[in-house]
Amino acid sequence: MKKAILRLQDGTEFSGYCFGAETAVAGEVVFNTAMMGYPESMTDPSYAGQIVVFTYPLVGNYGVPSDECAENGLSRFMEGDKIHVRAIVVGDYSAEFSHWNAKESLDAWMKREGIPGITGIDTRELTKVLREHGVMMGSLVPEGMESPKAQYEGVNFVSQVSCQEVTTYQPTSEPIGKKVVLVDCGVKHNIIRSLLERGVEVIRVPWDYDFNQLDFDALFLANGPGDPETCKPTVDNIRKFLQHPKVRPCMGICMGNQLLAKAAGARIYKLKYGHRSHNQPVRQAGTNRCFITTQNHGYAVDASTMSNDWEPLFENMNDGSNEGVRHKTNPWFSAQFHPEACAGPLDTMFLFDEFVNALKK
């Protein structure tokens, strides 16, 4: 295996070995503490522009599933139509794999899609560096190659991963006769699958599309990568929706939570090292109900800046940050975490049911 170096912007270097594509890349270095789900995480558009450190020591041991799609064009096993991470960092890459659903090795998949990886480094020490300093830019450079410059702040990654045209999906269960506009800021496929399974028709629109001109019954705001400040057209369109005299249900997930809160007047800020795992505990505001959630975000809502018409819906039990908002009278709410969690716990899938039940009223 060819030698490689992971170089952080503060000058810290970690030496290891290449797998996947032998190419030099740069991006924002973040860590994910999940114990499984690397194919789903790597195809999550929210990771666009990032070098992801998997803290679980062994990665690759169950290979990669097929990239086949259903009749509606959605992937059966992945969360996007390609790998979106810029590179991955693992402690111990397993070239041998075994799983009933495996089609190929992680290495072969990454080679085919042009994504590099580095193994054989101390990911525990690397994670400690990122926790102390916060996420920072970095580069993965195979031996003999030059280090590229990294740029993440201010880049509109949403525009890079959003769909380019309006697409309509028919429900995969008994139809309830309702249309949901889904604003694609980098949507995970399981969000669309979860809506279709509940009998709604989904109209997927680009991130900057003025969906207010369409005929629909509810609005869904999807997840996405990067800084929500780059999504001004989306926020303007959401604000028009909230100000419309006809009140219709609205639900947001991840970046959708931030965009909804921003449209309602709240401030968004960047977390020191974000939440990226399958074990984030959240509490429903005003109750003792706690849930284990899957998360992938680097920004959060400053709940103290919301207007009196809005209130927190969930809060993070680790750091107290906001995990969702809701309007006090209208059927508008959001979650910073992923209720559809693929892979991950499904403790909060009931939020999709609450959204669809609001549609039926």
N, C-alpha and C positions, 0 to 999 in steps of 0.2 A: 504494500500500500504506500502511496506517495505521501510524503510528509506535508503538513500544512500548519498554518498559524492563525489563531483567532486573536485579532488585535483590537483592543478597546481604545476609545478616544482619550482616556486618561493615561495611555501608554502601557497598560497592563497587557501582557501577552500570555497565551496558552498554546503549547505545542501539542499537535496530535497528528492524525492521519486522515487522508481523504477517503470518502466513499461517495457514491452518487457521481454526479458530473464533476469533472476536474476543471472548475472555473472559479475565478475570483469575483466575489460579490461584496457589497457593503449595505448596511441597513441598521435599523434600530434593534439593539440586542435586548430581548426580553426572555423571561423564564416562565415555564408552564410546569406546575407540580402534579399534574394528573398522572395516574399510574397506567393508563391505557388510552386508546383512541387516537394514536398518532395519524392514521390515514384521514380521519375526520378533521382533526385539527389542521393538518397540512393543507387540506382543500377548503378550509374556512376562509372566505374572502377578507374577513376582519384582520387576518395576519399579513395582508399585502404590505410589502416593504420592510418586513421584520425578519431578523435572524432569531429563530426560536430555540431556546435551550430547554431540553427535556430533562427535568431533574430526576425522573425515575431512571435508575442506572442501566437497565437493559432495554434496548429498543431494536425492533426489527424481528423479534422472535416469532411473531405470528404473521409475518409477511404483509401482503397488500391484497385486498379483495378486487374483484372485477370492476372495471369502470363502465359497465353496461348501463344503459338508460332505459327507463320505462317508456311506454308509448307517448307520454306527454313530454318527453325530452328531459325529465328530471333524473338525476343519477339514482340508482337503486341503493348504493352503499356509501357514496361519498357525499360531501357537503358543498361541493362546487364542481365545475366542469374541468378543473385542472388544479395543480398544486399552486397555492398562492403565497406560501412562505418563501422568503428569499433564500434561506438556507436553514439547516438544522444542526444542533450541537448535541451530542450524546456522549455518555460516559463509556458505554460498551455496546458497539453495534454487533448484532447477531446476524451473521451471514446465513446461518441455518434457520429455517422457519418451518412451522407446522401449525396449520389451522384448517378447519373444514372449508372455509370460505376463501382461502388464499389462492391467488392466481399467479403471483410472482413475488420476488424478494423486494424489500424496500430499496435496496441498492439499484436493482434493475429499473424500477419505476422512476427513481430520481434521475438516473442516467437518461432515460427516455424523455423526460420532461425538462432536462437541462438544469436541475437543481442540485447544488453541492451540499455535502455534509462533512462534519469533522467528528472523529471519535478518538478515544484514548486520552481525553483530558479530564481533569478533576472538576466535574460539573457542580459538585457541592461547594467548592471554593469559589467557583465562578458565580454561583448564585449568591453567596455571601457578599461578594464584591458588588453585585447589582443591587442587593438589598441595602447596603450601606450607602452607596453612591446614588442609587436610582438608575433607571434605564438610561443607557447611553448608546451613542453610535459606535459601530464597530465594523470590522471587515474580516472575511474569511479568505485567506490567501494561500493557495497551494504553492509548494516550493518551486521557485523559479519564475513566479508571476509577480506583477506589480499590484500594489494595493489600490483599489479604486476609492474614490471619494464618496462618502455617504451623505445622503440628503433625505430627511424625513419630515422635519418641522415645516409646516406651511404647504406641503405637497398635497394636492387633492387626489388621494388614492380612491375615494368614492367614485369619481368620474372614470377611473381606470377599470373598476370591477363591476360597475352597474351595467344592467342590460342596455342595449342601444335602441330598442324599439318596444312598443306595447305588445305584450303577449297575454293571451287568455287561456286559462286552464279550467277544464271542467271537473266537477267533483268526482271523487272516486267512490263515494258511498251515496246513499239516497239523497238527492238534491233537496235543499230547503227553499230554493227559489230566491236566494240572496246573492248579491254581487259585492265583493270586497276588493277595493283598490289597494294593492300592495306596493309601497314605494321602495324600490330596490336600491338600497345604498351599499349592497354587498350581501344579499340575503343568503342564508344557509338553506339548502334544499329541503331540510326536514321541517322548516317553518312552513313552506308551501305545502308539503305533504300533510302536515298536521291540520292545516285549514281544509284541504281537499277531502280529508277523511271525515270531516264534520259536515260535509254536504254543501259547502259554499262554492261559488264560482269565483276564481281569483283572477283579477286583472293586474298583471305585473307591469309597472311603468318605470321608466328611467328616473334617476335621482332628482333631476331638475325639471321633470315634466309637470305641467300645470294640470293636475288630475281633477281640479275643480270643474273643468269643462265636461267631465264625463258623468254618466248616469250610474250611480252606485249607492249601496246601502250602508257601507261602513268603510273605515280607513284603517290600514295596518302599516306601521312604520317599522321597517326591518333593520337589522344590524348592519354594520359596515366598519371599514378601517379608518384610522387616522383621526384627525382633529375635526370635530363637528363645526368649528368656526369656518371651515372651507365650504360648508353646505348652505350658504345664505339663500339660494333659490328655493331649496327644500323647506327651510324655516319659513320663508315668506308664503309658500303655498299652504303649509300647515296652519299658519296664522289665519289665512283666508278661510280655511275649513272651520276653524274654531269660531270665527266671527259670523259664519253663515247662519241665517235665521232658522234653518232646518237643522235640528240637533241629531247627529248620527253617531253611532259608537265608534270609538277609536282605541286601538291598542298599539303599544310600541315595545320593542325588544332591543336591549343593548344600546346601540347608537340611537335607535328609535326613542328610547327613554330620554336621552339627552336632547334630541331634536324637539320632542314634544315639550319638554320643560323649557327649552330655550324659546320656543314659539310663545310660550305662556309668560315669558319675561324673566326666567331664572338665569343665573350665571353658571357657566361650565368651567371646570378647572382640571388640570392634569394631576393624576396621582403619582406618587414617587416611583413606584414600580408596578402599579396596576394589579388587577385580579385576573389570573389566568390559571384555572384549575377546575377540578370536578368536585371540590369539597368545601366550597365557600358557604358558611352558615349565615342565613339571613332571618330576620324576625319581622313578622307582619306588624306594622305600626299599631300601637294601642292594644296589642294582645300579647300572649305568651306563646303564640304559634311560631315555631321555628322550622326552617327547611334547609336541606343541604342542596346546593345549587352548582351548576356549571357556569363559569364566567370567562369572558375574554374581552377585557377593555382596559384602556389606559387613562380614560377621562371619566369624570363624575359630575353629578349635579350638586350645586351648592343649595341645599334645601332651604337655607335661611333666607334666600333671595326670592323665593316664590311669593306670588301675590296671595291675598287672603282667600281667593277662590280655590286654591290648590293646597294639597297637603301630602306629606310623605306616605307612601304605601308600604315600603319595606326599608329596612336598614341593615347594614352589614354588621355582624356580631364581632368581627375581628377589629375593625378600625372605626366603626360608627358612621361610615360614609353612606350616602343615599343609594338605595337599591330599587327605587320605583316611586312614581308619583301618581296621584289621581285627582280629578276634579271633584269638588264636594257635592255637586248636584248633577252634573252631566255624566254620561257613560264613557268617560275618557280616562284611561289608565295605562300604565307602562311598567315594565320590569327591566332592571339593569342586567339581570342574569338571563339565562336561556332556559325557559320552561321545557322546550322540546329536546334539550340536552342530548346531543348525538355526537360522541358517546358521553354518557354521564347519567346521573340520577334523574328520575322523572317525577320527583315529589311535587312539582308545581305545574304539571300539565293541566290541572284544573283551570288555569287562567285562560286557556284556549276555550274551554267549555263556557266560562263566564262571558267571554267575548261573544261567542256565537249565541248564547242565550239572550244577551242584550239585543242581538240582531232580530230575534224572533218576537220581541215585545212590540 
